Amino acid sequence: MSYYNDNVGKDWLITLILAIFLGMFGVHRFYVGKTGTGILQLITGGGFGIWYLIDIFMILIGSFTDANGNRLVKH
């Protein structure tokens, strides 16, 4: 029996930590399953430093979602 359900949003705190420390490389977007935009952030350095800051803000206010459109889960 698996306790992991892929239909539930990804963890809020993990996403925030990844965005803060590795956001310039798009790691938080890979974590939530947004591979395409993760690659774009990787190539552009987090959208030239602006895009990843917007992502951090969106994570903090609770409007950032995973690839399935699920909100991040706060435990």
C-alpha positions as CSV (number, residue, x, y, z in Angstrom):
1,M,0.0,0.0,0.0
2,S,1.4,3.4,-1.0
3,Y,0.9,6.5,1.0
4,Y,1.9,8.7,-1.9
5,N,-0.9,9.9,-4.1
6,D,0.2,11.7,-7.2
7,N,-3.3,13.4,-7.5
8,V,-2.6,15.5,-4.4
9,G,-0.6,18.7,-4.7
10,K,3.0,18.8,-3.9
11,D,4.4,19.9,-0.5
12,W,4.4,23.7,0.0
13,L,7.4,23.9,2.2
14,I,9.6,21.8,-0.1
15,T,8.6,23.8,-3.1
16,L,9.4,27.1,-1.3
17,I,12.8,25.9,-0.2
18,L,13.7,24.6,-3.6
19,A,12.5,28.0,-5.1
20,I,14.5,30.0,-2.7
21,F,17.8,28.1,-3.0
22,L,17.6,26.6,-6.5
23,G,15.0,28.8,-8.2
24,M,17.4,30.2,-10.7
25,F,17.7,26.7,-12.1
26,G,14.0,26.0,-12.1
27,V,14.3,23.1,-9.7
28,H,11.0,23.9,-7.9
29,R,9.2,23.7,-11.3
30,F,10.7,20.2,-12.0
31,Y,9.6,19.2,-8.5
32,V,5.9,20.1,-9.2
33,G,6.0,18.5,-12.6
34,K,6.2,21.6,-14.8
35,T,9.1,20.3,-16.8
36,G,8.8,22.6,-19.8
37,T,8.9,25.8,-17.8
38,G,11.6,24.2,-15.6
39,I,13.8,23.9,-18.7
40,L,13.0,27.5,-19.7
41,Q,14.0,28.7,-16.2
42,L,17.2,26.6,-16.3
43,I,18.2,28.1,-19.7
44,T,17.3,31.7,-18.8
45,G,18.6,31.7,-15.2
46,G,15.2,31.8,-13.6
47,G,13.8,34.2,-16.2
48,F,16.8,36.5,-15.8
49,G,16.2,36.6,-12.0
50,I,12.7,38.0,-12.2
51,W,10.5,34.9,-13.0
52,Y,11.8,32.9,-10.1
53,L,11.2,35.8,-7.7
54,I,7.6,35.9,-8.9
55,D,7.3,32.2,-8.4
56,I,8.5,32.6,-4.7
57,F,5.9,35.3,-4.2
58,M,3.2,33.1,-5.8
59,I,4.2,30.1,-3.5
60,L,4.1,32.4,-0.4
61,I,0.6,33.7,-1.2
62,G,-0.7,30.2,-2.1
63,S,-1.5,30.7,-5.8
64,F,1.3,28.4,-7.2
65,T,0.1,25.0,-8.5
66,D,1.6,21.8,-9.6
67,A,1.4,20.4,-13.2
68,N,-2.1,19.0,-12.5
69,G,-3.4,22.3,-11.3
70,N,-3.5,21.3,-7.6
71,R,-2.6,23.8,-5.0
72,L,0.5,23.1,-2.9
73,V,-0.2,21.3,0.3
74,K,0.7,22.8,3.7
75,H,1.3,20.1,6.3
